[in-house]
Amino acid sequence: MSIYNSLCKYFYKNNIKTTFLIDILYMKDINAVYGFDNGDYIIKQLKRLLTSNIKNEILFNLERKLNITVENTHVDVFNLIIYDDLSKVEVVEIKNIIFNTIISHQFSLLNSDLTIDIDITIGCSKGKGKELLVYAEKALHNAKMNYINFMYYDANLYKNHFENRELLSILRKNIEEKTVEPFFQAIQDNNSKENIKYEALMRIYDHEGEVLMPAVFIDKSRKYRLFNKLMEVMILKVIEYIKRYKINVSINLDYNDILNPSMKELIIENIKNNDIGKYLTIEILESKKISNYYLVNEFIRDVKNYNVSIAIDDFGSGFSNYEHILNINTDYIKLDGSLIKKLDEDVYYNLVKSIVLFAKEQNIKVVAEFVSDLKILRYVKSLNIDYSQGYYIAKPMPIKEIMEDMQ
């Protein structure tokens, strides 16, 4: 390390820095196909790319003198640290430089003229000290869990995660100003390739107007006893959008929501008064194991009186027992992403195949969640699964963008 870099690290140790964790996806596959020597060779090439081309392009675009270091934190994970308090616009700009440069680069193999490309996921955070890496790792983990290529956590905002006054203030603001917003992710018919429905996913906004992802606020909103109020705002907006645009939408309810009398009344009264039942699907989640099928089916019977459809969500995780399908009067099952992302493995392929055959015998439609690439989509179609949902089909978007795409 140069004397300049060492001095910068020393003087910036108590200042805000911005870090980008860059994780090579499917490294095990690369090692299995091309061997560990080639895997190591690709990692060396990536380090050179980060320390030369990417570093120089970042400095050129930021147009100021900065210290940038690159460290290999794990075998296939690099940590690019910029010793500066970057703006959110600059964070996105640098993310684009890193991502676009790497995925478009052709990596050489030893003793071969063949070149390959690689996929990466990036987790980013901004803060001081140890918290910087902690939240960058949280961002990276959640990006991978959600099958997206980038996620950013501001360590200052999420510091003292469990008693965060800033987050509590944000939740209250979204409830009071009714800025809770459903983002809509398309569900595609695998035969017609048309988007026939959209799942409404909750989003809220921080004080700067930036969107917060559910992983940041959902659990905390339940802890603060504010989740139901967030849901009420979102459900009313979903119903308004259905009325205005005549789109088919699904919303998620867990067991506690179904048992909550005020939530049940809100849903049923608004379905009844707005005559939108035929456009609505309710996805039943299992955040807690269902223990009373009578109450669940009572709710289902009530909403089905208004032509609402029912789906069992995350089948293959909590709803792994076929008995759940038989106990619940459902129209759809949504296969959990833990099954879909492993369809290239025989045991998971055969398991999903058996679920699909069982569902079809019961006249239940099947939706594959977390369809993240073309390879998975091809597996899904080969199993005659009815619908697909995931980032390869479409990302969650605000209603305005959905309507623009339809025009």
N, C-alpha and C positions, 0 to 999 in steps of 0.2 A: 504494500500500500504506500502511495506517495506521501511525502511530508504534508502536502497541501490537504490531501484527503484526511490524514490523521488529525490535523489541526481543526478541520471543519467538523469532524465527528466529535472532537472534544468540546469545541465551543457551542455546538448545536445540541449537545446531549440533553439540555433542559428546554430546548425550543421545539416548536411544532414542526414535524416532518411529515412527508407523505410517502407511503410505501405501497408498492404493487407486488403482490405475490402471484407468480406465474407458474401454473401447474400444467405439466404435460399430461394430456388425457391418454388413457389406454396404453400406458408405458409397458405394462405387462404383455400386452399383445405384440408390441414392437419387439420386445425381448424374445418372445416365444417364436415369432416368425423369422426374425432376422438375426437372432442371437444376441447375447449380452455385450459382446465386443461392439457390435453396431449400435446397440442401445447407448453404450458409453460414448461412442463417437458422435451420435446425434446430440447428446447432452453437451458435449464439448463445443459442437458447432453452434448450439443455441446460446451458450455463454459468450462466444465470440460475437454473435449477432447482437446480443444485448449490450455488450461493452463497447461495440464499435458503431455499427449502423444506427441502431435504435437510440443509443445515448447521444450520438451526434445530431440525429434528427430532432430529438427532444430539445436539446440546447438551441438548435436553430429556430425551432418554432416558438420557444418561450422568450427568445431574444434578450436573455440576460445571463450573466455568469452565475452558474450554480454548481454545487458539488453533487454528483450522482455516483452511487456505489452499487455494485451488483454482487450478491452473495448467493451461494448454493446452499440453501437451508436444509433441504432434504435431497435425496438422490435425483428426483425429477421435479423439484420445486426451486425456483429462483426468487430472490427478494431484491427488487430494484427500489432503492431508497433515494428520494430527492429531498435534499436538506433545505426545504422551503415550505411555507404555508400556502399551498396552491389553492386557487379558487376552484369552484366546482366545474366551471367551464374548462379550466386548464386540466383538471383531473380527467374529464371526458376526452379532451383532445389527446392527452398522453396515452390514455387507454386505447384509443383508436390507432395511434402510432404503433404501440406494442402489438396489438392484436393483428392489425392488417399486415404488418411487416412479417410477423412470424407465420401466419397461416398461408401467406402467398410465397413464402420461401421454400425452395426445393433443397432438401437435406440429402447429402451424399451418403453412400454406403461403402464400406471397405471392400476393396477388390471387386468392384462392380461399377458399371456405367449407369446403373439404375439409381434414380432419385425418388424420394418420397416426401410427402407433406405431413405435418402433424397438426393436431388440434390442441387448444389450450383453454384453460379457464383462468380468469384473473379475479383476485380479491384485493380490494384497495381500502386503506384506512388513512386517517390523518390524526395525529396526536403527538403525545410525548411519552418517552420512556417505554416501559414494558407493555403498557396498554395498547401501544401502536400495533405491535405484532399480534397481540391477542385478538383485536378486532379485525385486523386484516385476515387472520385465519378464520374467524367467524364468517366474514364476508365470502371468503373462498369456499368454505364448507356449504353455505347456503346457496351460493351460485351453482355449485355442483349438484346439490339436492334438487334444485329447481330447473336444472338443465339449461342454464343460461350462461353466456360467456363472461359476464362481468357483474360484480356487485360491489357497492361502496358503503362502508360504515364510517361515520365520523366518530372517532373514539371520544371526543369531547361531549357529543350528544348522548352517547350510550354509556358513559362512565357511571359507576355505581348503578348498574343495570336494574337492580331489584328495588331501589328506592329513588327512582329518577324523577325529580320534580319537573324537569323539562318535558319528559314524555307525558306525564300526567297533565301538564298544561296544554300540550298538543292535543291529547285526547279530548279534553274539555272543550277546547276551541272548535274542534271538528264537530262535536255534538251540538254546541250552542249555535254555531254558524251553519250547521247542516252541510258541511263540506265533505263529509264521508261520501265516497264516490265508488260505484261499481265499475270495475274494468271488465270487459267482456272478451272471453277466449272462445274462439270458434270451435264447434264440433262438426266434423265433416262426414258426410255420407261416403263410405268407401266405394260404392258403386257409381254414383252420379258425380262424385267429387265436389258436390255443392255443400256450402256451409248451411246446415239445416237448423242449427241451434247455437246458443251462446251460453257459456257458464259465467255467472256474475261473481266476480272475486273482489273482496273488499280492499280498498285503498284509502289511506288518509294522507293529509299534507302537513308538513312541518311549518314552522313560522316563516320560512323563506319560500314557501310554496312548492317545495320539493316533495315528490311522492315517497312515502314510507312503505316498505314491503311488509307483508303480514308477519314474517318471522320476527320483526322488530316489535310489533305492538299487540298482536293477538293475545298471547299468554298474559302480558302485562295488563291488558284491558280487562281480562277475566279476573285477575288478582285485585284490580281496583274496583271491580263490580260495575264496570262501564260498558262491557261488551254488548249487553242487550240494547243499550241506548244507541250504540253504533249500528247494530243490526237493524233497529227500527228505522233509522235514517236511510240505510241502504235499501231495505225492502221497499220502502215508500218510493224511492227513486227508481228502483227496478220496475215497479208497477206503473209508474208514470211513463217510463221509456217504452214499456210494452204497449200501453195505450196509444202513445204518440206514433210509434214506428211499426207496430204490429209484428214484432220479432219474437221468436221462441226463445225463452230464457230458462235456465235452471239456477236455483239457489240452494245453498247448503244449510241444512239444519242438523244439529246433533241431538242426542237423546234428551239433554237438558232443555233445549229449545222447545222440543215437542211437549215436554211436561210442564212448561211454563205457561200458565193460563193467559197472561197478558199477551205473550208472543203469539200464541195460538189464536186468540181473539183478533189481534191486529191482522194476521195473515188472512184468516177466513173472512172477516168483514170487508177487507179491501178487495179480495178476490170476488166476493159476492157483489159489492157495490160497483165495481168497475168492469165486471163481466170479462175477465181476462184469463179465466181458468184454462181454456184450451191452449193458451200460449205458454203456460207455466209448467215446469217440472221441479219437484222438490227432491233434492238428493239428501238421503238420510246418512249422516256420518255416524261413526261410532267412536266418539272421543272417550266415552265410558261404555262398558259392555251393556247391551240392552238386557234388562232383567224382566221387563214387563211387556210382553208382546201385545197384551190386551189394550194397553194405553196407546201403544204405537199404532196398532191397527184401527183403533177408534179415531185417531187423528187422520190416518190415511183414508178411512171411510168418509170422514167429514169433508176433506178437501176433494176427494174423487167425486163427490156429489156435484162439484162445480167443474168437472172435466180436467182436473189437474192430474198430471202424470207423476209417477213415483220412480225414483232410482235408488238403488243401494250403492253407495260410494265406497271406494277403496276395497272392493271385494278381492280377497286373497291375502289381506292382512288381518284386520279384526273380524271381517265377515268371511273367514275362510271355510266355515262349515256350511255345507249345502243346506242344512236344516234352516239356516237363516232365510234363505230364499223361499223355502216352503212356508215359513211362518209369517212372512211379510208379503202382502199383495203388491208386488212390484212390477213395473213395466220395463225397467232397464236395470242392468248391473254394469257398474264401471270397474274395470279391472285395475287393480292397484299397480302403480308404477314399478314397484319392486319386482313384479312378474314380467311386465312388458319390457323393461330394459335388459332382461336376461333371456329374451326369446331365442337368441342364438345358441343357447345351451339346451341340449336335448331334454333334460329333465323338466325345465320350465316350459319349453315348447309343448311337451306332452301334457303337462298339468293344465296349461291354458286351453289346449285342444279339448280336454275332457270337460272343462268348465263351459266352453262354448257349446259343445254338443248337448250338455245337460240343459243349458239355458234355452237352446232352440227347441228342445223337446217340451219345455214349459211355455213356449211362445214369448220368451223374454228377449228383448234386444240387448246387444252387448256393445259397450263402448271401451275402447282401449285408451287409457290415459298415458301421459308422458311419452308420446310418440315424438322423439327428438331428432330423428334423422331418417333418410330414405331407406336404409337397411331395415330399421325397425318397422317402418310402414309396410315394406314388402312382406315381412314375416306376418304382420297383422292381417294383411289381405289374404295371404296364403291360408290362414286359419278361418277365413270367411267371417271375420268379425265385422259387425255392421257399421260401426262408426269409429273415428279416430279423433283424438284431441291431444295437443302438445305443441311444443315450440316449432316443430317442423311444419305443422299445419298453420298455426298462427300464434302470435304472442297475445297476452291480454292487452286490450286497447280501450281507451275512452270511447264513449258512445259516438262522439263527433267523428272520430277516425273510422269507426265501423260504418257509419252512414256515408262518409265520403267514398269508401271503398265500394259500397253498393251502387253508387251512381255511375 
